[in-house]
Amino acid sequence: MRLSKIYTRTGDAGETSLIGGRRVAKDSARIESFGAIDELQATLGLLRAALGEAEGEPVAALRDEVLAALDRVQNDLFDAGNMLSTPPDSPYPVPRPITGERIAWLEETMDGWLAGQEPLRSFILSGGGRYSALAHLARTVCRRAERAAIGLAREEIVAPEALAYLNRLSDFLFVLARRLAAAFGEAEPLWRTPLETRKGRETGGDEGG
């Protein structure tokens, strides 16, 4: 692939071309779907860049493992975006469609990271630390990308593997956030019900002092 020129002026009126040549509005459901995937890929880039700056033991091995996983996911997301930017009437097949094997890899990786994690007692509030917070941010963007893809699927044909991948990826990013929190010693603030909050104030703070 070679990009010799970035701007084309063909989208100045608010339309763009899908793979195959069909022109659509830039705020159409199909553009929104793979635009959200592009945003997700860039958000993962923030996490990847932050992890790339982490140094020293004992996190080096985990850092390298996660960086390799993020590289794979970012490449998968480009392929998922390619699937969503190719309408059913396009004469060009998707060269590297998302497959069940890629979804299975997400599941297998999650299973490995889940081993040894403390069970949750409540929902996690983002912000316990830099790395886990970035993973949680990516998770929420992933959910939005999934919602956009589901919206498109109500209007046009969308490969079920693309929907399944996004659904599984959000779970993957949640597990990753917990894995990073444990590895870097980051806190996992828990959501408390109004009753729990009131009890905490009456007793002078959270459980455990």
C-alpha positions as a printed NumPy array, in Angstrom:
array([[  0.   ,   0.   ,   0.   ],
       [  1.364,   3.38 ,  -1.006],
       [ -0.136,   6.758,  -0.078],
       [  1.402,   9.489,  -2.18 ],
       [ -1.22 ,  12.129,  -1.355],
       [ -3.372,  12.529,   1.756],
       [ -5.995,  15.075,   0.776],
       [ -8.311,  14.48 ,  -2.194],
       [-10.96 ,  17.248,  -1.843],
       [-13.61 ,  14.655,  -2.767],
       [-15.106,  14.723,   0.723],
       [-15.529,  18.461,   1.101],
       [-19.306,  18.22 ,   0.613],
       [-19.724,  15.699,   3.42 ],
       [-19.576,  12.447,   1.469],
       [-16.958,   9.724,   1.143],
       [-16.426,   6.522,  -0.816],
       [-16.794,   3.002,   0.492],
       [-14.724,   0.119,  -0.826],
       [-16.276,  -0.529,  -4.205],
       [-16.938,   3.133,  -4.987],
       [-20.366,   3.785,  -3.483],
       [-20.668,   7.338,  -2.137],
       [-22.281,   7.81 ,   1.287],
       [-22.681,  10.606,   3.817],
       [-19.868,  10.86 ,   6.342],
       [-22.366,  10.537,   9.176],
       [-23.998,   7.384,   7.803],
       [-24.278,   4.282,   9.972],
       [-21.539,   2.489,   8.032],
       [-19.053,   5.357,   8.351],
       [-19.92 ,   5.73 ,  12.03 ],
       [-19.229,   2.037,  12.611],
       [-15.719,   1.859,  11.224],
       [-14.963,   5.391,  12.41 ],
       [-15.54 ,   4.186,  15.972],
       [-13.223,   1.258,  15.318],
       [-10.564,   3.687,  14.111],
       [-10.986,   5.68 ,  17.326],
       [-10.637,   2.474,  19.335],
       [ -7.436,   1.571,  17.522],
       [ -6.019,   5.021,  18.305],
       [ -7.081,   4.746,  21.958],
       [ -5.226,   1.449,  22.229],
       [ -2.248,   3.32 ,  20.818],
       [ -2.278,   5.549,  23.914],
       [ -2.063,   2.49 ,  26.143],
       [  0.609,   0.949,  23.966],
       [  2.71 ,   4.132,  24.071],
       [  2.371,   4.38 ,  27.862],
       [  3.399,   0.758,  28.346],
       [  6.34 ,   1.272,  26.025],
       [  7.713,   3.785,  28.534],
       [  7.447,   1.37 ,  31.483],
       [ 10.817,   0.104,  32.627],
       [ 12.349,  -2.365,  35.036],
       [ 11.475,  -5.662,  36.601],
       [  9.199,  -7.377,  37.414],
       [  6.9  ,  -5.771,  34.826],
       [  9.165,  -6.126,  31.79 ],
       [  7.907,  -9.572,  30.769],
       [  4.264,  -8.567,  31.194],
       [  4.861,  -5.332,  29.322],
       [  6.302,  -7.163,  26.339],
       [  3.456,  -9.699,  26.399],
       [  0.8  ,  -6.992,  26.484],
       [  2.512,  -4.908,  23.802],
       [  2.523,  -7.942,  21.5  ],
       [ -1.165,  -8.551,  22.259],
       [ -2.061,  -4.908,  21.571],
       [ -0.167,  -5.012,  18.288],
       [ -2.241,  -8.023,  17.261],
       [ -5.504,  -6.39 ,  18.33 ],
       [ -4.734,  -3.137,  16.507],
       [ -4.079,  -5.072,  13.319],
       [ -7.3  ,  -7.025,  13.841],
       [ -9.191,  -3.754,  14.219],
       [ -7.931,  -2.524,  10.851],
       [ -9.263,  -5.741,   9.338],
       [-12.584,  -5.305,  11.159],
       [-12.792,  -1.741,   9.892],
       [-12.094,  -3.01 ,   6.395],
       [-15.006,  -5.433,   6.744],
       [-17.363,  -2.658,   7.83 ],
       [-16.199,  -0.3  ,   5.079],
       [-16.97 ,  -2.932,   2.435],
       [-20.712,  -2.973,   1.661],
       [-22.435,  -6.176,   0.51 ],
       [-22.613,  -4.915,  -3.087],
       [-18.866,  -4.218,  -3.32 ],
       [-17.095,  -6.136,  -6.117],
       [-14.002,  -6.44 ,  -3.93 ],
       [-13.788,  -9.196,  -1.282],
       [-12.387,  -8.404,   2.154],
       [ -8.803,  -9.71 ,   2.042],
       [ -8.42 , -10.586,   5.749],
       [-11.821, -10.955,   7.382],
       [-12.197, -11.527,  11.111],
       [-12.521, -15.247,  11.808],
       [-13.519, -17.453,  14.709],
       [ -9.843, -18.19 ,  15.313],
       [ -9.182, -14.56 ,  16.194],
       [-12.121, -14.538,  18.612],
       [-10.838, -17.76 ,  20.172],
       [ -7.425, -16.128,  20.69 ],
       [ -9.065, -13.315,  22.665],
       [-10.828, -15.882,  24.846],
       [ -7.697, -17.969,  25.416],
       [ -5.645, -14.895,  26.312],
       [ -8.333, -13.719,  28.725],
       [ -8.446, -17.119,  30.4  ],
       [ -4.696, -16.941,  30.992],
       [ -4.87 , -13.438,  32.457],
       [ -7.837, -14.315,  34.669],
       [ -5.867, -17.006,  36.49 ],
       [ -5.007, -15.714,  39.933],
       [ -7.06 , -12.515,  39.741],
       [ -8.993, -11.606,  42.849],
       [-12.766, -12.036,  42.458],
       [-14.707,  -8.789,  42.15 ],
       [-17.013,  -7.605,  44.919],
       [-18.454,  -4.688,  42.943],
       [-18.038,  -2.681,  39.747],
       [-14.66 ,  -1.022,  39.183],
       [-14.334,   2.741,  38.921],
       [-11.658,   3.817,  36.441],
       [ -8.784,   5.893,  37.781],
       [ -6.862,   3.629,  40.123],
       [ -3.75 ,   4.026,  38.017],
       [ -2.481,   5.158,  34.629],
       [ -2.311,   1.846,  32.81 ],
       [ -5.559,   0.324,  34.005],
       [ -7.394,   3.606,  33.371],
       [ -6.23 ,   3.649,  29.752],
       [ -7.41 ,   0.061,  29.319],
       [-10.806,   0.963,  30.801],
       [-11.036,   3.942,  28.439],
       [-10.351,   1.639,  25.486],
       [-13.019,  -0.751,  26.791],
       [-15.679,   1.97 ,  26.726],
       [-14.687,   3.044,  23.21 ],
       [-14.919,  -0.613,  22.186],
       [-18.472,  -0.804,  23.527],
       [-19.377,   2.262,  21.494],
       [-17.853,   0.711,  18.381],
       [-19.905,  -2.404,  19.043],
       [-23.104,  -0.348,  19.393],
       [-22.348,   1.43 ,  16.116],
       [-21.776,  -1.899,  14.343],
       [-25.041,  -3.27 ,  15.739],
       [-26.824,  -0.167,  14.477],
       [-25.388,  -0.763,  11.02 ],
       [-26.448,  -4.423,  11.173],
       [-30.062,  -3.275,  11.5  ],
       [-29.761,  -1.572,   8.102],
       [-27.34 ,  -3.721,   6.125],
       [-25.612,  -7.082,   6.273],
       [-22.719,  -7.195,   8.742],
       [-20.567, -10.285,   9.221],
       [-21.433, -11.84 ,  12.6  ],
       [-17.737, -12.445,  13.267],
       [-17.118,  -8.681,  13.333],
       [-19.854,  -8.184,  15.929],
       [-18.639, -11.119,  18.013],
       [-15.05 ,  -9.856,  17.914],
       [-16.006,  -6.422,  19.247],
       [-18.153,  -7.961,  21.964],
       [-15.328, -10.236,  23.091],
       [-12.737,  -7.489,  22.795],
       [-14.495,  -5.316,  25.355],
       [-14.311,  -8.221,  27.829],
       [-10.659,  -8.706,  26.873],
       [ -9.9  ,  -5.058,  27.676],
       [-11.659,  -5.292,  31.041],
       [ -9.554,  -8.311,  31.986],
       [ -6.459,  -6.521,  30.7  ],
       [ -7.227,  -3.499,  32.889],
       [ -7.342,  -5.758,  35.955],
       [ -4.148,  -7.541,  34.871],
       [ -2.319,  -4.228,  34.522],
       [ -3.622,  -2.969,  37.859],
       [ -2.277,  -6.06 ,  39.6  ],
       [  1.092,  -5.957,  37.822],
       [  1.74 ,  -2.255,  38.428],
       [  0.286,  -2.139,  41.927],
       [ -2.558,   0.135,  40.892],
       [ -5.688,   0.47 ,  43.003],
       [ -9.08 ,  -0.78 ,  41.835],
       [-11.628,   1.654,  43.294],
       [-14.978,  -0.071,  43.668],
       [-18.416,   1.391,  43.081],
       [-20.356,   1.67 ,  46.289],
       [-24.112,   1.898,  46.687],
       [-25.533,   5.005,  48.399],
       [-26.059,   2.909,  51.556],
       [-22.438,   1.78 ,  51.572],
       [-21.273,   5.356,  51.036],
       [-23.357,   6.584,  53.969],
       [-22.06 ,   3.807,  56.218],
       [-18.498,   4.668,  55.245],
       [-19.007,   8.284,  56.286],
       [-20.592,   7.261,  59.584],
       [-17.686,   4.957,  60.444],
       [-15.003,   7.392,  59.333],
       [-14.014,   5.854,  56.013],
       [-13.757,   2.681,  53.97 ],
       [-13.505,  -0.774,  55.411],
       [-10.04 ,  -1.594,  56.643],
       [ -9.377,   2.019,  57.666]])
